[in-house]
Amino acid sequence: MNKTNPGNFFEDFLLGLDIRHATPRTVTAGDVALYQGLTGGRFALASAATFAVARGYATAPVDDLLTFHIVFGKTVPDISLNAVANLGYAEGRFGVPVFPGDTLSATSKVIGLKENSNRQTGVVYVRSTGRNQRGEMVVDYVRWVMVRKRQSDVTVAEEQVPVLSSKVAVESFHLPPAPMAGAYDWGLAGSPFGWDDYAEGECIDHVDGVTIEEAEHMTATRLYQNTARVHFNQHSEGEGRFGRRLIYGGHIISLARALSFNGLANAERVLAINGGRHVAPCFAGDTIYAWSRVEEKLTLPGRDDVGALRLRTFAVKNHVATAFPEKLENGKDYDPSVVLDFDYTVLVPRRP
């Protein structure tokens, strides 16, 4: 009897299938420190317990994207071990904050299947949910991934492409309790600009760039216990399409978020992932820059101390973002430098 797990192929998935993922993961202060070392994130709330306590938290919460990556990593052995590419995200919501000592687990439901015309692959849509040891939701999101078929001549019994929302509704945001008046230290946060200082349509070049080293992206992916072969196995990937290992797209998301500190330092929490697309692959040696556009300014019911900004952040490789590269003149194809198009909503303090 074979005791190893080859991963699921496209024809193994069924609409409505519920998957309980192994293994639970207790988040530690070491995880937080390593994540900070790998991404360079400087947002004050996740960096300093004293700052977080002043904002009404028991201590510094785990960076929201670290929570996302840990939950995502739980799903890989069952969902995307045989993936060609992770294609996109939608309807992502962050729930209660995670703190060192919390234990996270994950489940997924298959909500869509669509075989590709080449009959070699298909797209699997799943809704994945991460919960803490008390059963509270910490993150919930939809992603779709292209997965290889085991046998090209096998016909999938039932296909369905889910209808997904273009953005997460304000009513779905999980908001922290209102802190004491005057509790936000703008100087320590690193920027004087609050929610009221941003304008819809405003573009921000985050200026800085970061070059990805082979060891860094592999360490990051191991941190999340993401077992996808395309990130680790040069022996197999050397014979593949690109001849080398791909960088986990989530690492690019985290780098873009970390770079966005320069211009969005007061975007203290991620509330939602409205959508996202990995436009092109990245490899070790690429240098990542980022820029953001403010898509919407959202007021929050019953709150005048914070507001939300819906952002669209673009990561570009080996090209500065001064000219805000996005789409080509045809409006369809992306600029060749763009590797990530990420639509998300952040929580930003307002001035009294």
Buried (B, 14 or more C-beta within 10 A) or exposed (E): EEEEEEBBBBBBBEBEBEBEBEEEBEBEEEBBEBBBEBBBBBBBBBBBBEBBBBBEBEBBBBBBBBBBBBBBBBBBBBBBBBBBBBBBBBBBBBBBBBBBEBEBBBBBBBBBBBBBEEBBBBBBBBBBBBBBEEEBBBBBBBBBBBBBBEEEEEEBEEEEEBEBEEBBEBEEBBBBEBBEEEBBBBEEBBBEBBBEEBEEEBBBBBBBBBEBEBEBBBBBBBBBBBBBBBBBEEEEBEEBEEEBBBBBBBBBBBBBBBBBBBBBBBBBBBBBBBBBBBBBBBBBEBBBBBBBBBBBBBEBEEBEBBBBBBBBBBBBBBBBBEEBBBEEEEEEEBBBBBBBBBBBBBBBBBEE
